[in-house]
């Protein structure tokens, strides 16, 4: 691998987050590569109705980095990621979310890890874009729900439960030739988890690069109970999807029974105790864990009894685009969390 000839397409899939996207693009344009690689930025707009295209045009006019814009068909995140792959020709593909800020050395650090380890897939660390004292007050459960990805301070090969996620990821193009593209049939996120499972089956492992840092923008609405509960259900749903793909139905059903038992025997009593003590933070944490169990259970039961359990309304609320529609107060990213 020639470090000096690496070419990367940074794909940013977006939907109705024009102001967040503006900041994300500014951080990507400002990448410090020290001449170690060349890169372009490709925006895949999943049929936004705000001024996303104008923001892209505005940033591209001032950018020394090539920026391209592609209008998608509103089919969700997996389809948008695949569209970006089809529109690119680089040997390396980086995926970056539209609600993140890249540290100046983000892309360089991802590629350096790939170069040093020979990995075909590398993911980075994601921290919350909040004052440190506020982050310190958040329980780990909440930080994870808000998108924190911290697998330690050292490079490492990721295990089954340690995939960093497609929002901060670099892949060699040949990985898709072996493992296939993102599965567009699953619209509720988890498309990256499913791809990771196929990569592992093909003998392709992901490495973690802690110095490749993305900062996750955190609008005020994401710190509210309604959002925490909603995203807890999505996490549970995705956990069940991951387990079903890798373990099959029988083992996932057993895991579901175990989760229900834990929710009844452990989480619920802690919830009641927190309620009696008026401990609002602990109460919300346990509520989120209970709703995560509900998300897992709904998915598992749907797999077990698809004709009997058809919770379409429940699942449709968890789709990729619904965050912008459900939490409209923060849909354009204008409400950033304050200290």
N, C-alpha and C positions, 0 to 999 in steps of 0.2 A: 504493500500500500504506500503510495507516494503522498506524504503529508502535504506537500506544496501544490498538489494538483486536485485536491478535493473540491467538488462542486456540490452545493447544497441548495435545495429548494425548501424554504421555510413556509409551510402551509398554515394559514390561519383561517379556520372556518368560523363564520360569524352569522348572527341573526339578531337584528334590532338592538345592537349595543354600540351605536356609533360613537358615543363619547368615550366609552371604555376602549373601543377599538382604536380611537385616536391616540390614546396614551400607550397602548400596546405597540402600535406601529412606531411611535417615536422611540421606544426602547429597543425595538428590533433594528431600526435604521442605525442606531448608535452602537451596534456591536463592535467590539474591538477584537479583530481576528489576527492582527500582527502579520498579515500577509500569509497566514497558514492555510487559508481556504477562501473560496469565493462563494457568494450566496445571492440568491434572489428571494423576494417575498411574494407569495401568491395568496391573494385573498379570495376565498370561496364564499360568496354571499348567498346564504340559504333562503333567498327570496325575502329579504328585509323590506319593511315598509317605512323605515325612517330614512335618514340622510346618509346611510352607510356609504353609498357609492361616491357621494360628494366628498366625504371625509377621506376616502382612499385617494381620490384625484388630488385633493389638496396636499396630502402628505407626499404623494409621489412626485409632485412638481418640485418639491424642495429636497428630495432625497437623492443621495449619490448612489444608493442601492436600488437596483431595478425592482419595481413593484408592479405586479400585474393583478388585474381584477377579473373575476369570472362570476357570472350570475348563475346560481344554482336553481333547482326546481322546488325547493321547499320540502324535500323528502327526508330531512333529518340529518343528524350528525354523521352517521356512518356513510350515507350517500355523499355527503359533502366531503368527507375525508377521501373517499374513493375518487370523486371528481377531481380533487386536487392532485392526486397521484396520476390520473390520466392526463392532466394538463401539464405535468412536469416531465423533464427528461434528464434531470440530474442523477448522479450516481448515489446520492444520499438524500433522504427525505426527513425533514424535521417538522413535527407537528407542535403548534403553539396555540394556546387558547386565547380568545379575544378579551378575556377579563384578567390578564396577567401583565406584569411588567418584567422584562428580562434584565437581569444584571448585565453589565457591559461584557463580561467574559462568558456569558451563558453558552453560546453556540461553540465557541472555542473549546470550552471545557468538556462539552458533550463529545466533540470529535476527538479530543485528546484521549479521552477514556476509551473510545472505540479503537483508536490507533494503537494505544498501548496494550490493550487486552485482546485485540482481534475480534471483538464482539460485533455482531451485526445489528444489535439493538442496544441502545443506551438511554436511560432515563435520568432525570435530574431531581433535585430537591425543590419543594415548593413550600414557601413560608407565607404567612398571612401578612398582608399589607396593612398592619395596624400598629399603633404604638406598643413597644415591647411590654410596658407595664399592663396594658390591657390584655395582651396575649397571655401573660403570666396568670391572669385571673380566670382564664377560660380552662375548664376541665379538658382533658385530652379527648374525651368523647366529642365535645363541641369543636375543638380544633380540627379533628378528623372530618367532621361533617362539613366544616367550612373549607375543606380542600387541602389541609396541611399534609404534606408528604415528607416525612423525615425518617430515613432508614439508617441514620447514624452519620458519623463524620468521616468514614473511610469508604473507599470504593469496595464494592462487593458484588458477587453474582446473586441475583434476586431469586428468592424461593417462590413457592406457589402463591403465597399471600402477600408478596412484596412488590408486585408490579407497580411501577411509579405512575402509570396512567398516560394516556396519549396526549395530554395537554402539555407535556414537557418531555418530548421523546425524539430520538434520532434513530433512523433505520436505514440500513443499506437497501437499495432498491431490490437487490436479488432476494431479500427476505420474502417479499411478496410473491416472487415466482415460486418459492418453495412452500410457503404457508398459506398463500391466497390473500385476498383483500378483506376489508372489513365486511362483516355480515350486515346487510341492509335490512334484514327482516326484524331486527330487534331495535325498536325505536326509543327505548327508555334508558339509553346509555348502557354501558357494559359491553359495547362493541369492542373496546380495547381489551377488556378481560378475555373475551372470547377469542380474539386474535392471539393473545398471549398464550392461551391454552393450546392453540394449534401450533404456535411456534415451539413450545416445549415438546409437543408430540413429535415435531420434526427435528428435535435436537438443537434448536436455536434458543439460547438463553439470553436474558436481559441483564445488563450490568447497570449498577447504580453509581452515578457520578455526583457526589454531594456538593461539589463546587459549581455545578451548573444550576444556578438558582433562578427560579421564577417567583415573583411576588404576586400572590393572589389578591386582587382587589376585592374589598369587602364592603359593599354598600350597607347602609343601616338595616335594610329589610332582611338581610341575611342573619342578623343578630337577633331577630324576633322569633318568638315561639312558633308562629305559623310556618315559617320557612324551615326551622329546625325539624319540626314534625314531618313536613313534606319530604325533606331530603333524607330523613331517617328511613322512611318507607322505600325510597329509591335505593338506598344502600342495602336494605334487607332483600329487596327484589333482585339486585345484582349479585349479592352473595349466593342466593339460591340458584341463580342462573349459572354462576361460576361452578358451583358444586355439582349441579346437574350435568353440565358438559363434561366434567372431569371424573365424576364418581358414578354417574348413572342414576336411575330413578330410585332403586332400592336403598342405596346408601344415603342419598339426599333425603329420602323420607325418614330414615332413622335420625339423621342430623336435625331434621325439622322437629321431630318428637322431642329430641334433647333440648332444642331451643325453647319449645313450648314449656317443657318442664322447668327450665331455668327461669323463664319469665314468670311462671306461677310461684315457684318455690323461693326464688332469690330476689328478682327485680321488683315484683309486686310488694312484698313486705318492706323493702327499702323505700319504695314509693310512698307507702302508707305512713311510714315513720317520718319521712321528710315532710309530708303533708301535716302531720300532727305537730311537728316542730316549727313549721312555718319556714322551712329551708327552701326558698324558691329555686335557687340554683341546682340543688340536689334533686328537687322535685322534677324540674325540667329535664335533667340528665336521665333520670329513670323513665320519664315519659318517652323520651327519644329512643331509649333501649327497647321499651315495650313496642313502639311503633316499628322499629327495625325488625323485631320478631314477627310482627303482623305482616310486613312486606315479604319476609322470607316464607312465612306460612302460606300466604296467598299464592305465591309463585309455585311452591312445592305442591300444594293441593291441586292447582291447575294442571300441573304436569301429571299428577297421579290420577286425577279424575277430570279430564278435559271437557267431557260432555256435561258433567254435573256442576263443575266449578268453572264458570265463565265470567270472571270479574272484569269485564271490558271497561266499565266505567272507572274502576279503581286503577287499572293499569294505564288507561289513557291520560289520567291526571299526572302521571309520572314521566311523560315523554319529554324529550330534550327541549322542545320549543315552549313548553308550558310554563317554565319559570318566568319568561318575559311576560306572558299573558296573565299568569296568576298573581305575580308580585309587581304590578304595573308601576308602583311608586319608585321602584329601583330599576326598571327595565332599561333605561338609557344610561345607567351608571352615574347619574348626576349626584346621587346621595352617597358620598364616601363616608365611611365610619370615622368619627372624630375620636380624639383621645379623651 
